Amino acid sequence: MSLAEIEAAWQVDGQTPLPECTYDPELHTGPRLTIETTEERTAREAVAREVCATCPALTVCTRYAMEVRPASGVWAGRTAAEMARHTIDSEGLEVA
């Protein structure tokens, strides 16, 4: 999926709203210069999930993350590990 296809997929009223993660990327990826505790990471990921829940790009982000299979961060309300498990679980499904 190209960037142009992604942008076209989430246009609203002819405009392309920015994905919510662009406003605070470290919320979704974690801090760059410090190591967070397990509790801090859990709290950050919970807030990131809440932000993802109302994002205009949620559907497109889910599709993109399923293709890319990110190694870290929160994508479409799921951690990279959760996304990997979901991908593994769905690989054996047959399409009707």
Z-matrix of the N, CA and C atoms (Angstrom, degrees):
N
C 1 1.455
C 2 1.531 1 107.65
N 3 1.304 2 115.57 1 124.53
C 4 1.462 3 120.33 2 -179.09
C 5 1.527 4 110.49 3 -81.58
N 6 1.321 5 116.18 4 165.21
C 7 1.459 6 121.15 5 177.73
C 8 1.527 7 110.24 6 -60.77
N 9 1.311 8 117.35 7 -39.90
C 10 1.472 9 120.60 8 179.21
C 11 1.527 10 110.91 9 -62.87
N 12 1.323 11 117.11 10 -39.93
C 13 1.467 12 121.16 11 178.01
C 14 1.522 13 111.45 12 -66.56
N 15 1.326 14 115.68 13 -39.44
C 16 1.465 15 120.45 14 178.34
C 17 1.522 16 109.67 15 -63.74
N 18 1.324 17 117.32 16 -48.46
C 19 1.466 18 121.12 17 -179.20
C 20 1.531 19 110.88 18 -61.48
N 21 1.323 20 117.55 19 -41.62
C 22 1.457 21 120.68 20 179.88
C 23 1.523 22 111.40 21 -64.71
N 24 1.320 23 117.09 22 -34.45
C 25 1.465 24 121.40 23 -176.86
C 26 1.516 25 112.68 24 -67.96
N 27 1.321 26 118.92 25 -28.97
C 28 1.462 27 118.17 26 -178.05
C 29 1.524 28 114.24 27 -111.90
N 30 1.312 29 116.78 28 19.07
C 31 1.463 30 119.46 29 176.56
C 32 1.522 31 110.91 30 -65.43
N 33 1.307 32 115.10 31 139.68
C 34 1.459 33 122.69 32 178.09
C 35 1.527 34 106.89 33 -125.36
N 36 1.316 35 116.89 34 120.34
C 37 1.461 36 121.94 35 -179.35
C 38 1.527 37 111.72 36 52.93
N 39 1.326 38 116.65 37 40.41
C 40 1.454 39 121.20 38 177.91
C 41 1.516 40 114.99 39 77.94
N 42 1.310 41 117.42 40 -0.28
C 43 1.462 42 121.69 41 -179.78
C 44 1.533 43 109.00 42 -112.07
N 45 1.320 44 116.35 43 151.17
C 46 1.453 45 120.97 44 176.92
C 47 1.525 46 108.34 45 -106.51
N 48 1.344 47 117.21 46 100.23
C 49 1.459 48 119.06 47 179.46
C 50 1.530 49 109.88 48 -69.63
N 51 1.303 50 115.74 49 148.70
C 52 1.461 51 119.12 50 177.74
C 53 1.521 52 109.72 51 -72.09
N 54 1.327 53 117.25 52 141.20
C 55 1.460 54 119.33 53 173.37
C 56 1.531 55 108.95 54 -61.77
N 57 1.305 56 116.57 55 146.39
C 58 1.464 57 121.43 56 -177.37
C 59 1.531 58 112.68 57 -58.59
N 60 1.327 59 117.89 58 -31.48
C 61 1.470 60 120.39 59 -177.40
C 62 1.525 61 112.62 60 -66.99
N 63 1.335 62 118.29 61 -16.59
C 64 1.458 63 119.81 62 179.74
C 65 1.527 64 112.00 63 -73.54
N 66 1.320 65 116.66 64 -19.57
C 67 1.468 66 119.80 65 -179.10
C 68 1.529 67 112.11 66 -78.59
N 69 1.322 68 117.48 67 -30.89
C 70 1.463 69 122.04 68 179.73
C 71 1.530 70 108.24 69 -147.63
N 72 1.338 71 117.29 70 75.15
C 73 1.461 72 119.90 71 -174.26
C 74 1.529 73 114.37 72 -59.23
N 75 1.328 74 117.89 73 -34.03
C 76 1.466 75 119.50 74 -179.22
C 77 1.525 76 112.27 75 -65.84
N 78 1.316 77 117.51 76 -21.57
C 79 1.461 78 120.49 77 175.29
C 80 1.527 79 109.19 78 -61.96
N 81 1.305 80 117.13 79 -35.78
C 82 1.458 81 121.77 80 -177.30
C 83 1.525 82 113.61 81 -93.83
N 84 1.324 83 117.34 82 -22.32
C 85 1.465 84 120.19 83 -176.61
C 86 1.518 85 113.48 84 -109.15
N 87 1.311 86 117.45 85 -20.25
C 88 1.461 87 121.50 86 -175.28
C 89 1.512 88 110.40 87 96.89
N 90 1.315 89 116.19 88 163.19
C 91 1.472 90 119.93 89 -177.91
C 92 1.524 91 111.52 90 -68.02
N 93 1.314 92 115.58 91 147.90
C 94 1.468 93 120.59 92 -178.75
C 95 1.522 94 113.44 93 -86.98
N 96 1.323 95 116.52 94 -34.06
C 97 1.458 96 119.20 95 -171.13
C 98 1.524 97 114.57 96 -106.81
N 99 1.313 98 117.57 97 -3.09
C 100 1.462 99 120.52 98 179.50
C 101 1.519 100 109.77 99 -132.34
N 102 1.319 101 114.26 100 160.32
C 103 1.462 102 120.24 101 175.91
C 104 1.515 103 107.15 102 -100.89
N 105 1.329 104 116.56 103 125.71
C 106 1.455 105 119.20 104 -178.86
C 107 1.521 106 110.71 105 -91.82
N 108 1.318 107 115.00 106 150.67
C 109 1.458 108 120.46 107 176.97
C 110 1.528 109 108.91 108 -74.33
N 111 1.308 110 116.51 109 167.33
C 112 1.457 111 120.77 110 177.44
C 113 1.519 112 110.50 111 -58.92
N 114 1.330 113 116.74 112 -40.60
C 115 1.465 114 120.81 113 179.92
C 116 1.523 115 110.95 114 -65.71
N 117 1.324 116 116.67 115 -41.87
C 118 1.465 117 120.81 116 178.95
C 119 1.531 118 110.65 117 -64.03
N 120 1.339 119 116.38 118 -43.55
C 121 1.458 120 120.18 119 179.80
C 122 1.533 121 110.60 120 -64.08
N 123 1.324 122 116.83 121 -42.96
C 124 1.457 123 120.87 122 179.15
C 125 1.524 124 111.03 123 -60.65
N 126 1.330 125 116.96 124 -43.58
C 127 1.466 126 121.34 125 179.43
C 128 1.530 127 110.70 126 -66.34
N 129 1.332 128 116.93 127 -43.38
C 130 1.472 129 120.88 128 179.70
C 131 1.525 130 110.04 129 -62.49
N 132 1.322 131 117.25 130 -45.06
C 133 1.456 132 120.67 131 -179.43
C 134 1.526 133 111.59 132 -64.48
N 135 1.326 134 117.37 133 -34.71
C 136 1.473 135 120.33 134 177.46
C 137 1.525 136 110.90 135 -63.85
N 138 1.326 137 116.20 136 -42.51
C 139 1.471 138 120.05 137 178.24
C 140 1.531 139 109.42 138 -67.17
N 141 1.325 140 117.56 139 -41.70
C 142 1.468 141 120.67 140 178.95
C 143 1.526 142 110.59 141 -59.90
N 144 1.326 143 117.15 142 -40.12
C 145 1.473 144 121.04 143 177.90
C 146 1.532 145 110.69 144 -61.24
N 147 1.329 146 116.34 145 -41.22
C 148 1.464 147 120.59 146 179.04
C 149 1.531 148 110.87 147 -63.87
N 150 1.329 149 116.04 148 -40.94
C 151 1.466 150 120.58 149 178.34
C 152 1.531 151 109.45 150 -64.39
N 153 1.320 152 116.99 151 -43.93
C 154 1.463 153 121.01 152 -179.69
C 155 1.524 154 111.67 153 -61.38
N 156 1.308 155 117.23 154 -34.41
C 157 1.463 156 121.54 155 -175.07
C 158 1.523 157 112.72 156 -59.50
N 159 1.331 158 117.82 157 -28.49
C 160 1.466 159 120.93 158 -178.37
C 161 1.524 160 112.78 159 -110.41
N 162 1.308 161 117.54 160 8.32
C 163 1.470 162 121.56 161 -176.75
C 164 1.528 163 111.17 162 -73.32
N 165 1.330 164 117.20 163 136.49
C 166 1.467 165 119.74 164 178.69
C 167 1.529 166 112.95 165 -67.86
N 168 1.312 167 117.82 166 -15.28
C 169 1.464 168 121.47 167 -178.14
C 170 1.528 169 112.50 168 -101.29
N 171 1.318 170 118.20 169 12.58
C 172 1.472 171 121.36 170 -174.06
C 173 1.526 172 112.37 171 -55.55
N 174 1.306 173 117.85 172 -48.84
C 175 1.465 174 120.41 173 -177.50
C 176 1.517 175 111.22 174 -64.36
N 177 1.316 176 116.45 175 -44.61
C 178 1.459 177 120.71 176 179.99
C 179 1.525 178 110.12 177 -67.64
N 180 1.313 179 117.11 178 -39.29
C 181 1.463 180 121.21 179 178.67
C 182 1.525 181 110.49 180 -61.84
N 183 1.318 182 116.55 181 -41.23
C 184 1.465 183 120.55 182 178.59
C 185 1.521 184 109.90 183 -61.08
N 186 1.323 185 116.68 184 -47.83
C 187 1.465 186 120.62 185 179.39
C 188 1.529 187 111.20 186 -60.69
N 189 1.323 188 115.76 187 -44.47
C 190 1.466 189 120.48 188 -179.58
C 191 1.536 190 110.77 189 -63.30
N 192 1.313 191 116.70 190 -46.48
C 193 1.463 192 120.38 191 -179.11
C 194 1.530 193 111.68 192 -63.93
N 195 1.324 194 116.84 193 -34.70
C 196 1.461 195 119.64 194 177.55
C 197 1.529 196 110.69 195 -66.13
N 198 1.324 197 117.16 196 -33.04
C 199 1.464 198 121.09 197 178.23
C 200 1.520 199 111.73 198 -77.13
N 201 1.326 200 116.63 199 -44.35
C 202 1.460 201 122.01 200 -173.03
C 203 1.532 202 112.76 201 -80.89
N 204 1.322 203 116.08 202 -32.93
C 205 1.469 204 122.56 203 -176.42
C 206 1.530 205 111.38 204 55.56
N 207 1.325 206 116.79 205 70.22
C 208 1.465 207 120.95 206 -176.11
C 209 1.531 208 112.01 207 -61.56
N 210 1.318 209 115.64 208 152.21
C 211 1.466 210 121.34 209 -179.18
C 212 1.524 211 112.32 210 -93.08
N 213 1.332 212 117.26 211 -14.24
C 214 1.467 213 119.60 212 -178.83
C 215 1.516 214 109.38 213 -154.97
N 216 1.320 215 115.20 214 168.94
C 217 1.451 216 120.98 215 175.84
C 218 1.516 217 113.85 216 90.05
N 219 1.334 218 114.16 217 178.61
C 220 1.459 219 122.19 218 176.85
C 221 1.522 220 107.22 219 -108.82
N 222 1.306 221 115.83 220 124.16
C 223 1.458 222 123.09 221 -177.86
C 224 1.523 223 108.41 222 -126.01
N 225 1.321 224 117.01 223 123.59
C 226 1.468 225 121.81 224 177.08
C 227 1.527 226 111.09 225 52.81
N 228 1.317 227 115.99 226 36.87
C 229 1.455 228 120.05 227 177.38
C 230 1.517 229 114.84 228 81.03
N 231 1.317 230 117.80 229 8.88
C 232 1.468 231 121.73 230 179.10
C 233 1.520 232 109.73 231 -127.17
N 234 1.325 233 116.00 232 146.44
C 235 1.459 234 118.90 233 173.79
C 236 1.526 235 107.94 234 -73.22
N 237 1.318 236 115.84 235 165.79
C 238 1.460 237 120.23 236 178.93
C 239 1.529 238 110.31 237 -60.10
N 240 1.331 239 117.37 238 -38.45
C 241 1.469 240 121.05 239 178.90
C 242 1.526 241 110.76 240 -64.92
N 243 1.325 242 116.98 241 -42.45
C 244 1.467 243 120.58 242 177.97
C 245 1.527 244 110.56 243 -65.16
N 246 1.308 245 116.12 244 -39.63
C 247 1.459 246 120.75 245 178.96
C 248 1.531 247 109.65 246 -63.45
N 249 1.323 248 116.82 247 -41.67
C 250 1.468 249 120.80 248 179.06
C 251 1.525 250 110.56 249 -63.76
N 252 1.332 251 117.34 250 -43.38
C 253 1.470 252 120.36 251 178.17
C 254 1.522 253 110.70 252 -62.51
N 255 1.331 254 116.87 253 -41.89
C 256 1.467 255 121.02 254 179.53
C 257 1.521 256 110.21 255 -63.42
N 258 1.311 257 117.09 256 -40.41
C 259 1.458 258 121.79 257 179.70
C 260 1.522 259 110.02 258 -65.44
N 261 1.324 260 116.83 259 -44.09
C 262 1.462 261 121.26 260 179.40
C 263 1.528 262 109.94 261 -63.39
N 264 1.338 263 116.67 262 -43.74
C 265 1.472 264 121.09 263 -179.77
C 266 1.512 265 111.77 264 -62.44
N 267 1.316 266 118.20 265 -35.06
C 268 1.466 267 121.19 266 -174.58
C 269 1.533 268 113.19 267 -90.47
N 270 1.328 269 118.37 268 -8.27
C 271 1.461 270 120.24 269 -177.17
C 272 1.526 271 112.23 270 -66.89
N 273 1.304 272 118.03 271 -30.76
C 274 1.460 273 120.65 272 -177.65
C 275 1.510 274 114.11 273 -85.29
N 276 1.319 275 118.27 274 -0.98
C 277 1.463 276 121.46 275 -178.05
C 278 1.519 277 110.66 276 -76.74
N 279 1.326 278 115.06 277 141.98
C 280 1.450 279 120.01 278 176.90
C 281 1.522 280 109.12 279 -95.20
N 282 1.310 281 114.87 280 146.11
C 283 1.458 282 120.72 281 177.36
C 284 1.517 283 108.38 282 -93.63
N 285 1.323 284 116.33 283 129.15
C 286 1.478 285 120.48 284 -178.01
C 287 1.497 286 111.44 285 -79.83
